[in-house]
């Protein structure tokens, strides 16, 4: 059985692809390993596992990640 741990998050990361430099710092610092690299080299969060902690947004040097309140 697979457990999805991101269903209680209150905010989620949203990328601005124009600012993203594909550096991978978001992936490196994510404590839940919920960030994946896409085929085009950009990164995105797997929202099934992202807990919304915001570390990826804080570590993103170009400011490409914003934390947005979840709509329920």
VOGU-3710 file (C-alpha; in Angstrom, 3 decimals, decimal comma):
1> xxxxxxxxxx> 0,000/0,000/0,000  1,298/3,452/-0,898  0,796/6,293/1,564  0,373/9,804/0,201  1,476/12,289/2,828  0,682/15,651/1,251  -3,075/15,817/1,700  -3,032/18,003/4,837  -0,820/20,810/3,477  -2,116/24,408/3,745
11> xxxxxxxxxx> 0,073/25,889/0,999  1,797/24,547/-2,095  4,811/25,584/-4,168  4,158/27,160/-7,559  6,987/27,723/-10,042  7,555/30,712/-12,306  9,270/28,934/-15,206  10,649/32,219/-16,584  12,685/32,741/-13,399  13,736/29,108/-12,895
21> xxxxxxxxxx> 17,386/28,434/-13,766  17,081/24,630/-13,341  19,728/24,739/-10,594  18,083/22,007/-8,511  18,389/23,707/-5,113  14,690/23,094/-4,506  15,244/19,379/-5,108  18,372/19,324/-2,950  16,777/20,984/0,094  13,340/19,317/0,010
31> xxxxxxxxxx> 13,141/17,251/3,231  10,406/15,008/1,818  12,005/14,213/-1,564  8,789/15,415/-3,178  10,457/17,479/-5,911  11,132/15,783/-9,221  13,026/16,895/-12,304  10,910/16,910/-15,451  12,140/15,788/-18,868  12,700/19,432/-19,879
41> xxxxxxxxxx> 15,056/19,991/-16,923  12,658/22,041/-14,821  11,595/20,891/-11,357  8,137/20,504/-9,862  6,644/19,217/-6,643  4,773/15,955/-6,422  1,784/17,275/-4,504  0,885/13,778/-3,310  3,910/14,021/-0,993  4,696/17,752/-0,614
51> xxxxxxxxxx> 3,842/18,958/2,900  3,998/22,659/2,032  6,891/23,523/4,355  8,217/26,205/1,982  11,892/25,281/2,223  12,095/25,020/-1,571  10,799/28,591/-1,935  13,189/29,928/0,729  16,213/28,260/-0,880  15,347/29,292/-4,460
61> xxxxxxxxxx> 17,927/31,994/-5,242  16,176/33,443/-8,334  12,826/33,511/-6,489  11,100/31,209/-8,962  8,993/29,425/-6,330  6,087/31,001/-4,471  4,042/29,356/-1,765  0,344/29,677/-2,561  -2,501/28,896/-0,183  -4,286/25,648/-1,023
71> xx> -7,887/25,878/-2,163  -10,048/23,297/-0,430
//
